[in-house]
């Protein structure tokens, strides 16, 4: 008999389904804003963001949307060097 605990995998699968359901009808900036809010909520995080490499500064990330304590806040650009 083999027993495998799949609790974490199920939790992650459910989180992804909930996020997808919450943002599936959105596009553009609205999509990213809703996405970071759902990510923070589902994972119990104070902060969540989606970012892309900055075209002008290859060692920096420019955010598309930032959620802080359940609210959308201004986008930021930050250097990858030394970032967690």
N, C-alpha and C positions, 0 to 999 in steps of 0.2 A: 504494500500500500504506500502510495506517495501522497504527501500533503504539501500543498503550496499555498502560502498566504498571499492572496491577490487583493487585499484590502486597499493598499496604496494605489495599485493600478486601477482598480474600480473607481476610487475617489478621483484620480486624475482624469479618467475617461468621462466621468459625470461632469467634472468641472469644464472640460473642453466642450461637451455637448451643451451645457448651460450657456457658456460664452458664445458659442456659434448660434444658438437659438436667439440670444439677445441682440446680436449685431447683424444677423443675416440679411435684413432688409435695408441696411444702411450703406451709404457710399461716401467717398471722399472724406473730408475732415470729420464729418459726423461719425463715420465708421470708426476712426481711430479714437475719438473721444469716448464713444460708448465702449470700445474694446478695453481701454485702460481702466475705465470705471468697473467693468465686469471683472477684469483680471484682479484688481485690488480687492473687490468684494469676495470673489470666489476663493481666493487664496488668503484672505484675512491680512492683506498687506496695507501698510499706511501709504505707500507710494507705488505707482506703476507707471511705466512709460513705454512708448514705442519710438525708436529712433533709427536714423539712417546715417551712414558715413557722410560727412560734410564734403561736398564737392570742392570747396575752396581750401579746406584744411583736412588733408587725408588722415590725420591722426585724431580727428574729432568726430563726435556724434552730434547730430542736430535732431532734436526730438520732433515728432509729428504730433504727439499729444502727451500730456503729463497729468496724472491724477495724484493729488495730495490730500489725504484725509477725506476721501470721498468727493472731492471737487476738482474740476478741471482748472489748471493754473497755466500761467504763461510758459511757452516753450523755452528751452534752453539749448545752448551748445556747450559741450564740455570735452576736455582732452581725455583721450583713452589712457594716456600714460599715468599710472598711479591710481586709476579708477578700479573699484571692485568689480 
